[in-house]
Amino acid sequence: MKFKQSVGQNQRIERITTSHLVVGIDMAKEVHVAQATNFRGIVLSRN
């Protein structure tokens, strides 16, 4: 069964628990940057 993108994205977001750490990396910039966020969306570390 195919889901619309927003439904699938919501399902992935709902699977995030208190034990998860979300890390985003931007390698397209001249200087690479990363950010760690907890399950509530609070930024824990930025580089």
PDB file of N, CA, C, O and CB in Angstrom:
ATOM      1  N   MET A   1       0.838  -1.171   0.000  1.00  0.00           N
ATOM      2  CA  MET A   1       0.000   0.000   0.000  1.00  0.00           C
ATOM      3  C   MET A   1       0.886   1.239   0.000  1.00  0.00           C
ATOM      4  O   MET A   1       1.813   1.335   0.805  1.00  0.00           O
ATOM      5  CB  MET A   1      -0.955  -0.005   1.209  1.00  0.00           C
ATOM      6  N   LYS A   2       0.617   2.175  -0.881  1.00  0.00           N
ATOM      7  CA  LYS A   2       1.397   3.397  -0.964  1.00  0.00           C
ATOM      8  C   LYS A   2       0.760   4.486  -0.119  1.00  0.00           C
ATOM      9  O   LYS A   2      -0.457   4.671  -0.126  1.00  0.00           O
ATOM     10  CB  LYS A   2       1.529   3.855  -2.416  1.00  0.00           C
ATOM     11  N   PHE A   3       1.606   5.202   0.608  1.00  0.00           N
ATOM     12  CA  PHE A   3       1.146   6.324   1.413  1.00  0.00           C
ATOM     13  C   PHE A   3       1.560   7.614   0.737  1.00  0.00           C
ATOM     14  O   PHE A   3       2.543   7.654  -0.003  1.00  0.00           O
ATOM     15  CB  PHE A   3       1.708   6.250   2.852  1.00  0.00           C
ATOM     16  N   LYS A   4       0.805   8.666   0.995  1.00  0.00           N
ATOM     17  CA  LYS A   4       1.246   9.984   0.560  1.00  0.00           C
ATOM     18  C   LYS A   4       2.499  10.327   1.347  1.00  0.00           C
ATOM     19  O   LYS A   4       2.698   9.815   2.449  1.00  0.00           O
ATOM     20  CB  LYS A   4       0.128  11.066   0.762  1.00  0.00           C
ATOM     21  N   GLN A   5       3.340  11.183   0.801  1.00  0.00           N
ATOM     22  CA  GLN A   5       4.606  11.506   1.452  1.00  0.00           C
ATOM     23  C   GLN A   5       4.398  12.024   2.865  1.00  0.00           C
ATOM     24  O   GLN A   5       5.138  11.640   3.772  1.00  0.00           O
ATOM     25  CB  GLN A   5       5.368  12.530   0.637  1.00  0.00           C
ATOM     26  N   SER A   6       3.408  12.888   3.076  1.00  0.00           N
ATOM     27  CA  SER A   6       3.199  13.456   4.410  1.00  0.00           C
ATOM     28  C   SER A   6       2.780  12.385   5.415  1.00  0.00           C
ATOM     29  O   SER A   6       3.168  12.450   6.582  1.00  0.00           O
ATOM     30  CB  SER A   6       2.141  14.561   4.356  1.00  0.00           C
ATOM     31  N   VAL A   7       2.009  11.420   4.987  1.00  0.00           N
ATOM     32  CA  VAL A   7       1.582  10.344   5.892  1.00  0.00           C
ATOM     33  C   VAL A   7       2.790   9.492   6.273  1.00  0.00           C
ATOM     34  O   VAL A   7       2.963   9.151   7.444  1.00  0.00           O
ATOM     35  CB  VAL A   7       0.476   9.460   5.231  1.00  0.00           C
ATOM     36  N   GLY A   8       3.621   9.148   5.301  1.00  0.00           N
ATOM     37  CA  GLY A   8       4.823   8.363   5.575  1.00  0.00           C
ATOM     38  C   GLY A   8       5.789   9.111   6.470  1.00  0.00           C
ATOM     39  O   GLY A   8       6.387   8.521   7.369  1.00  0.00           O
ATOM     40  N   GLN A   9       5.947  10.402   6.233  1.00  0.00           N
ATOM     41  CA  GLN A   9       6.834  11.215   7.054  1.00  0.00           C
ATOM     42  C   GLN A   9       6.308  11.284   8.485  1.00  0.00           C
ATOM     43  O   GLN A   9       7.085  11.179   9.433  1.00  0.00           O
ATOM     44  CB  GLN A   9       6.979  12.631   6.462  1.00  0.00           C
ATOM     45  N   ASN A  10       5.018  11.456   8.647  1.00  0.00           N
ATOM     46  CA  ASN A  10       4.428  11.488   9.988  1.00  0.00           C
ATOM     47  C   ASN A  10       4.631  10.171  10.715  1.00  0.00           C
ATOM     48  O   ASN A  10       4.870  10.161  11.922  1.00  0.00           O
ATOM     49  CB  ASN A  10       2.941  11.810   9.909  1.00  0.00           C
ATOM     50  N   GLN A  11       4.541   9.067   9.999  1.00  0.00           N
ATOM     51  CA  GLN A  11       4.755   7.764  10.623  1.00  0.00           C
ATOM     52  C   GLN A  11       6.196   7.624  11.102  1.00  0.00           C
ATOM     53  O   GLN A  11       6.431   7.068  12.175  1.00  0.00           O
ATOM     54  CB  GLN A  11       4.411   6.637   9.642  1.00  0.00           C
ATOM     55  N   ARG A  12       7.157   8.110  10.337  1.00  0.00           N
ATOM     56  CA  ARG A  12       8.555   8.059  10.766  1.00  0.00           C
ATOM     57  C   ARG A  12       8.786   8.961  11.976  1.00  0.00           C
ATOM     58  O   ARG A  12       9.519   8.592  12.894  1.00  0.00           O
ATOM     59  CB  ARG A  12       9.484   8.472   9.614  1.00  0.00           C
ATOM     60  N   ILE A  13       8.170  10.129  11.982  1.00  0.00           N
ATOM     61  CA  ILE A  13       8.322  11.051  13.108  1.00  0.00           C
ATOM     62  C   ILE A  13       7.735  10.438  14.381  1.00  0.00           C
ATOM     63  O   ILE A  13       8.304  10.601  15.460  1.00  0.00           O
ATOM     64  CB  ILE A  13       7.639  12.403  12.798  1.00  0.00           C
ATOM     65  N   GLU A  14       6.621   9.747  14.270  1.00  0.00           N
ATOM     66  CA  GLU A  14       5.975   9.143  15.438  1.00  0.00           C
ATOM     67  C   GLU A  14       6.810   8.028  16.042  1.00  0.00           C
ATOM     68  O   GLU A  14       6.624   7.694  17.212  1.00  0.00           O
ATOM     69  CB  GLU A  14       4.611   8.607  15.062  1.00  0.00           C
ATOM     70  N   ARG A  15       7.729   7.440  15.273  1.00  0.00           N
ATOM     71  CA  ARG A  15       8.590   6.365  15.782  1.00  0.00           C
ATOM     72  C   ARG A  15       9.748   6.886  16.618  1.00  0.00           C
ATOM     73  O   ARG A  15      10.441   6.090  17.252  1.00  0.00           O
ATOM     74  CB  ARG A  15       9.130   5.549  14.633  1.00  0.00           C
ATOM     75  N   ILE A  16       9.985   8.205  16.641  1.00  0.00           N
ATOM     76  CA  ILE A  16      11.080   8.772  17.415  1.00  0.00           C
ATOM     77  C   ILE A  16      10.694   8.743  18.888  1.00  0.00           C
ATOM     78  O   ILE A  16       9.641   9.247  19.277  1.00  0.00           O
ATOM     79  CB  ILE A  16      11.409  10.225  16.949  1.00  0.00           C
ATOM     80  N   THR A  17      11.565   8.142  19.706  1.00  0.00           N
ATOM     81  CA  THR A  17      11.302   8.023  21.139  1.00  0.00           C
ATOM     82  C   THR A  17      12.329   8.830  21.925  1.00  0.00           C
ATOM     83  O   THR A  17      13.196   9.488  21.350  1.00  0.00           O
ATOM     84  CB  THR A  17      11.326   6.542  21.580  1.00  0.00           C
ATOM     85  N   THR A  18      12.215   8.767  23.244  1.00  0.00           N
ATOM     86  CA  THR A  18      13.127   9.510  24.115  1.00  0.00           C
ATOM     87  C   THR A  18      14.565   9.031  23.994  1.00  0.00           C
ATOM     88  O   THR A  18      15.478   9.753  24.394  1.00  0.00           O
ATOM     89  CB  THR A  18      12.676   9.396  25.554  1.00  0.00           C
ATOM     90  N   SER A  19      14.796   7.848  23.461  1.00  0.00           N
ATOM     91  CA  SER A  19      16.156   7.323  23.344  1.00  0.00           C
ATOM     92  C   SER A  19      16.806   7.667  21.999  1.00  0.00           C
ATOM     93  O   SER A  19      17.934   7.246  21.745  1.00  0.00           O
ATOM     94  CB  SER A  19      16.141   5.818  23.532  1.00  0.00           C
ATOM     95  N   HIS A  20      16.125   8.417  21.143  1.00  0.00           N
ATOM     96  CA  HIS A  20      16.673   8.777  19.832  1.00  0.00           C
ATOM     97  C   HIS A  20      17.366  10.135  19.860  1.00  0.00           C
ATOM     98  O   HIS A  20      16.993  11.032  20.616  1.00  0.00           O
ATOM     99  CB  HIS A  20      15.566   8.786  18.786  1.00  0.00           C
ATOM    100  N   LEU A  21      18.375  10.258  19.023  1.00  0.00           N
ATOM    101  CA  LEU A  21      19.067  11.512  18.790  1.00  0.00           C
ATOM    102  C   LEU A  21      19.016  11.764  17.286  1.00  0.00           C
ATOM    103  O   LEU A  21      19.435  10.916  16.497  1.00  0.00           O
ATOM    104  CB  LEU A  21      20.553  11.475  19.332  1.00  0.00           C
ATOM    105  N   VAL A  22      18.509  12.912  16.894  1.00  0.00           N
ATOM    106  CA  VAL A  22      18.380  13.245  15.480  1.00  0.00           C
ATOM    107  C   VAL A  22      19.559  14.139  15.100  1.00  0.00           C
ATOM    108  O   VAL A  22      19.793  15.168  15.734  1.00  0.00           O
ATOM    109  CB  VAL A  22      17.005  13.952  15.179  1.00  0.00           C
ATOM    110  N   VAL A  23      20.304  13.742  14.058  1.00  0.00           N
ATOM    111  CA  VAL A  23      21.472  14.492  13.619  1.00  0.00           C
ATOM    112  C   VAL A  23      21.267  14.914  12.172  1.00  0.00           C
ATOM    113  O   VAL A  23      20.934  14.097  11.314  1.00  0.00           O
ATOM    114  CB  VAL A  23      22.770  13.654  13.776  1.00  0.00           C
ATOM    115  N   GLY A  24      21.472  16.200  11.916  1.00  0.00           N
ATOM    116  CA  GLY A  24      21.394  16.725  10.561  1.00  0.00           C
ATOM    117  C   GLY A  24      22.773  17.216  10.130  1.00  0.00           C
ATOM    118  O   GLY A  24      23.476  17.865  10.905  1.00  0.00           O
ATOM    119  N   ILE A  25      23.160  16.905   8.890  1.00  0.00           N
ATOM    120  CA  ILE A  25      24.471  17.296   8.369  1.00  0.00           C
ATOM    121  C   ILE A  25      24.281  17.991   7.033  1.00  0.00           C
ATOM    122  O   ILE A  25      23.558  17.498   6.167  1.00  0.00           O
ATOM    123  CB  ILE A  25      25.412  16.066   8.221  1.00  0.00           C
ATOM    124  N   ASP A  26      24.933  19.142   6.866  1.00  0.00           N
ATOM    125  CA  ASP A  26      24.913  19.866   5.594  1.00  0.00           C
ATOM    126  C   ASP A  26      26.319  19.841   5.021  1.00  0.00           C
ATOM    127  O   ASP A  26      27.203  20.563   5.481  1.00  0.00           O
ATOM    128  CB  ASP A  26      24.401  21.339   5.774  1.00  0.00           C
ATOM    129  N   MET A  27      26.515  19.008   4.016  1.00  0.00           N
ATOM    130  CA  MET A  27      27.832  18.864   3.402  1.00  0.00           C
ATOM    131  C   MET A  27      27.956  19.689   2.134  1.00  0.00           C
ATOM    132  O   MET A  27      29.012  19.679   1.502  1.00  0.00           O
ATOM    133  CB  MET A  27      28.111  17.408   3.095  1.00  0.00           C
ATOM    134  N   ALA A  28      26.909  20.403   1.743  1.00  0.00           N
ATOM    135  CA  ALA A  28      26.922  21.173   0.508  1.00  0.00           C
ATOM    136  C   ALA A  28      27.635  22.507   0.676  1.00  0.00           C
ATOM    137  O   ALA A  28      28.004  23.136  -0.316  1.00  0.00           O
ATOM    138  CB  ALA A  28      25.509  21.404   0.025  1.00  0.00           C
ATOM    139  N   LYS A  29      27.831  22.939   1.889  1.00  0.00           N
ATOM    140  CA  LYS A  29      28.497  24.209   2.141  1.00  0.00           C
ATOM    141  C   LYS A  29      30.006  24.033   2.034  1.00  0.00           C
ATOM    142  O   LYS A  29      30.525  22.917   2.058  1.00  0.00           O
ATOM    143  CB  LYS A  29      28.112  24.762   3.526  1.00  0.00           C
ATOM    144  N   GLU A  30      30.696  25.164   1.914  1.00  0.00           N
ATOM    145  CA  GLU A  30      32.160  25.110   1.872  1.00  0.00           C
ATOM    146  C   GLU A  30      32.702  24.560   3.185  1.00  0.00           C
ATOM    147  O   GLU A  30      33.655  23.781   3.198  1.00  0.00           O
ATOM    148  CB  GLU A  30      32.754  26.511   1.591  1.00  0.00           C
ATOM    149  N   VAL A  31      32.084  24.974   4.288  1.00  0.00           N
ATOM    150  CA  VAL A  31      32.414  24.445   5.604  1.00  0.00           C
ATOM    151  C   VAL A  31      31.239  23.569   6.026  1.00  0.00           C
ATOM    152  O   VAL A  31      30.112  24.052   6.132  1.00  0.00           O
ATOM    153  CB  VAL A  31      32.695  25.600   6.653  1.00  0.00           C
ATOM    154  N   HIS A  32      31.495  22.284   6.268  1.00  0.00           N
ATOM    155  CA  HIS A  32      30.424  21.364   6.645  1.00  0.00           C
ATOM    156  C   HIS A  32      29.899  21.703   8.034  1.00  0.00           C
ATOM    157  O   HIS A  32      30.664  22.094   8.915  1.00  0.00           O
ATOM    158  CB  HIS A  32      30.918  19.905   6.602  1.00  0.00           C
ATOM    159  N   VAL A  33      28.600  21.553   8.225  1.00  0.00           N
ATOM    160  CA  VAL A  33      27.989  21.820   9.523  1.00  0.00           C
ATOM    161  C   VAL A  33      27.094  20.652   9.918  1.00  0.00           C
ATOM    162  O   VAL A  33      26.571  19.935   9.064  1.00  0.00           O
ATOM    163  CB  VAL A  33      27.182  23.140   9.491  1.00  0.00           C
ATOM    164  N   ALA A  34      26.926  20.472  11.229  1.00  0.00           N
ATOM    165  CA  ALA A  34      26.056  19.418  11.756  1.00  0.00           C
ATOM    166  C   ALA A  34      25.326  19.950  12.977  1.00  0.00           C
ATOM    167  O   ALA A  34      25.786  20.878  13.642  1.00  0.00           O
ATOM    168  CB  ALA A  34      26.870  18.137  12.113  1.00  0.00           C
ATOM    169  N   GLN A  35      24.176  19.341  13.258  1.00  0.00           N
ATOM    170  CA  GLN A  35      23.388  19.732  14.424  1.00  0.00           C
ATOM    171  C   GLN A  35      22.748  18.489  15.021  1.00  0.00           C
ATOM    172  O   GLN A  35      22.194  17.660  14.300  1.00  0.00           O
ATOM    173  CB  GLN A  35      22.306  20.785  14.046  1.00  0.00           C
ATOM    174  N   ALA A  36      22.827  18.362  16.344  1.00  0.00           N
ATOM    175  CA  ALA A  36      22.188  17.261  17.055  1.00  0.00           C
ATOM    176  C   ALA A  36      20.967  17.815  17.789  1.00  0.00           C
ATOM    177  O   ALA A  36      21.035  18.859  18.438  1.00  0.00           O
ATOM    178  CB  ALA A  36      23.186  16.568  18.052  1.00  0.00           C
ATOM    179  N   THR A  37      19.858  17.101  17.673  1.00  0.00           N
ATOM    180  CA  THR A  37      18.587  17.524  18.255  1.00  0.00           C
ATOM    181  C   THR A  37      17.981  16.349  19.018  1.00  0.00           C
ATOM    182  O   THR A  37      18.051  15.208  18.562  1.00  0.00           O
ATOM    183  CB  THR A  37      17.606  18.041  17.153  1.00  0.00           C
ATOM    184  N   ASN A  38      17.389  16.625  20.173  1.00  0.00           N
ATOM    185  CA  ASN A  38      16.750  15.534  20.905  1.00  0.00           C
ATOM    186  C   ASN A  38      15.355  15.272  20.346  1.00  0.00           C
ATOM    187  O   ASN A  38      14.943  15.908  19.376  1.00  0.00           O
ATOM    188  CB  ASN A  38      16.675  15.858  22.414  1.00  0.00           C
ATOM    189  N   PHE A  39      14.634  14.346  20.951  1.00  0.00           N
ATOM    190  CA  PHE A  39      13.330  13.933  20.435  1.00  0.00           C
ATOM    191  C   PHE A  39      12.286  15.039  20.501  1.00  0.00           C
ATOM    192  O   PHE A  39      11.279  14.973  19.796  1.00  0.00           O
ATOM    193  CB  PHE A  39      12.836  12.737  21.199  1.00  0.00           C
ATOM    194  N   ARG A  40      12.505  16.053  21.330  1.00  0.00           N
ATOM    195  CA  ARG A  40      11.557  17.167  21.436  1.00  0.00           C
ATOM    196  C   ARG A  40      11.860  18.299  20.468  1.00  0.00           C
ATOM    197  O   ARG A  40      11.082  19.247  20.365  1.00  0.00           O
ATOM    198  CB  ARG A  40      11.553  17.704  22.841  1.00  0.00           C
ATOM    199  N   GLY A  41      12.975  18.216  19.760  1.00  0.00           N
ATOM    200  CA  GLY A  41      13.356  19.262  18.838  1.00  0.00           C
ATOM    201  C   GLY A  41      14.264  20.318  19.433  1.00  0.00           C
ATOM    202  O   GLY A  41      14.492  21.362  18.822  1.00  0.00           O
ATOM    203  N   ILE A  42      14.780  20.056  20.615  1.00  0.00           N
ATOM    204  CA  ILE A  42      15.688  20.989  21.280  1.00  0.00           C
ATOM    205  C   ILE A  42      17.098  20.724  20.781  1.00  0.00           C
ATOM    206  O   ILE A  42      17.570  19.587  20.803  1.00  0.00           O
ATOM    207  CB  ILE A  42      15.611  20.851  22.835  1.00  0.00           C
ATOM    208  N   VAL A  43      17.773  21.784  20.327  1.00  0.00           N
ATOM    209  CA  VAL A  43      19.128  21.660  19.799  1.00  0.00           C
ATOM    210  C   VAL A  43      20.089  21.393  20.947  1.00  0.00           C
ATOM    211  O   VAL A  43      20.147  22.154  21.912  1.00  0.00           O
ATOM    212  CB  VAL A  43      19.543  22.935  19.018  1.00  0.00           C
ATOM    213  N   LEU A  44      20.853  20.288  20.828  1.00  0.00           N
ATOM    214  CA  LEU A  44      21.801  19.909  21.864  1.00  0.00           C
ATOM    215  C   LEU A  44      23.224  20.323  21.503  1.00  0.00           C
ATOM    216  O   LEU A  44      24.009  20.689  22.378  1.00  0.00           O
ATOM    217  CB  LEU A  44      21.741  18.411  22.105  1.00  0.00           C
ATOM    218  N   SER A  45      23.552  20.264  20.223  1.00  0.00           N
ATOM    219  CA  SER A  45      24.904  20.574  19.794  1.00  0.00           C
ATOM    220  C   SER A  45      24.864  21.127  18.388  1.00  0.00           C
ATOM    221  O   SER A  45      24.119  20.633  17.542  1.00  0.00           O
ATOM    222  CB  SER A  45      25.810  19.333  19.868  1.00  0.00           C
ATOM    223  N   ARG A  46      25.650  22.132  18.138  1.00  0.00           N
ATOM    224  CA  ARG A  46      25.724  22.723  16.805  1.00  0.00           C
ATOM    225  C   ARG A  46      27.188  22.925  16.485  1.00  0.00           C
ATOM    226  O   ARG A  46      27.953  23.408  17.320  1.00  0.00           O
ATOM    227  CB  ARG A  46      24.928  24.074  16.717  1.00  0.00           C
ATOM    228  N   ASN A  47      27.586  22.551  15.262  1.00  0.00           N
ATOM    229  CA  ASN A  47      28.976  22.689  14.875  1.00  0.00           C
ATOM    230  C   ASN A  47      29.055  23.300  13.507  1.00  0.00           C
ATOM    231  O   ASN A  47      30.150  23.506  12.985  1.00  0.00           O
ATOM    232  CB  ASN A  47      29.696  21.347  14.906  1.00  0.00           C
TER     233      ASN A  47
END
